Amino acid sequence: MEFPKYYWKEDSPENQGLHSGKVNEAMTFLEKHVGSDGVREAVIVRNGYLIWKGDNIDRKHCVMSCTKSFASTVLGILIDDGKCTLNTLAADYVPDLKKDYPDVTLRHFATMTSGYQSEGPYYYGEVDPIEGSSNYLKPAKPLFKPGEIFSYWDNAMRKFGQVLTAIAGEPIDEFFRRRVAEPIGMVNWSWEYDGFPRQIPPEMYGIKDAAAGVEITARDLARFGHLFLNKGNWDGKQIVSESWVEQITKPQVPTTIGRNLYSARQRSIEGRGIYSFNWWLNGVKPDGKRLLPGAPKGTFFASGYNDNRCFIIPEWNMVVVRMGTNRNSPHDSEFWGEFLRLLGQAIID
């Protein structure tokens, strides 16, 4: 396995066991199904070699909810360090959770099952009781008991970011920089206060956005994926424990719990059976179908709005990144699954 130093080593698809014509066919398919950014910010890495790249992979921008997988990595290392466990009560570190959220654990936050709701007006343009508000660090009454329902929403992640900051004893971007980014050579990235262009609440200063704050290039996002392809090890140095990687690659949201019916915007997001600790898996949904039928079972990925993706595919020894800023495609799991099926047809060894 090759690990990049300052630059990725590049090689032909054929030298790394892929048919270049079929790789190009898969990328052409992908280009037709994503927005106007197409595949300009896409890379494919196999065996640690960059074997396909777009012409704009050094463009840095927000990757939206891919950020959640970065926050998960902070959590994993804090657990590795013995500073907390998945069963640690969040209120032990952020006192304003004690009144209404005394039983919410880090596990609940990391699996989108905390029931956390914040105060204030809603910024998505509709009065929806589970959507993001502009006062997302101020707790309101819970929407449901912790662990009862899966409901994917950003304000709980932003509150989770505050909890992680308190446990780490420093801003999570500085923690991530020292423990992950620098050791694996990520140089063109940052972690901002908010992934949305609006005024930051004063109480948010010092607490980076754990929902959508990471800005990065496709080249560096591929490094992040390559770390997890190698079970948290980077060229002989264990950055994240193999135990944590094993946990994030297993479903952590059971199919037997409830589904969010509170939010018009979020009820369409299914995570039961396919969501882990802020990572998405090619697991089996409650309807018995895999999320990405064309992909290997072991595929897991970071996912963000605007079709930002970082796929880790252990069966193929491969990382696939696609980034953009233009729009989110409808029926995304269907075309991503078909894209990965086509890409799999390119493998010749």
Secondary structure, 3 states (H helix, E strand, C coil): CCCCCCCCCECCCHHHCECHHHHHHHHHHHHHHCCCCCCCCEEEEECCEEEEECCCCCCCEECHHHHHHHHHHHHHHHHHCCCCCCCCEHHHCCHHHCCCCCCCEHHHHHCCCCCCCEEEEECCCCCCCCCCEEEEEEECCCCCCCCCEECCCHHHHHHHHHHHHHHHCCCHHHHHHHHHHHHHCCCCEEECCCCCCCCCCHHHCCCCCCCCCEEECHHHHHHHHHHHHCCCEECCEECCCHHHHHHHCCCCCCCCCEECCCCCCCCCCCCCCCECCCCEECCECCCCCECCCCCCCCCEEEEECCCEEEEEEHHHCEEEEECCCCCCCCCHHHHHHHHHHHHHCCECC
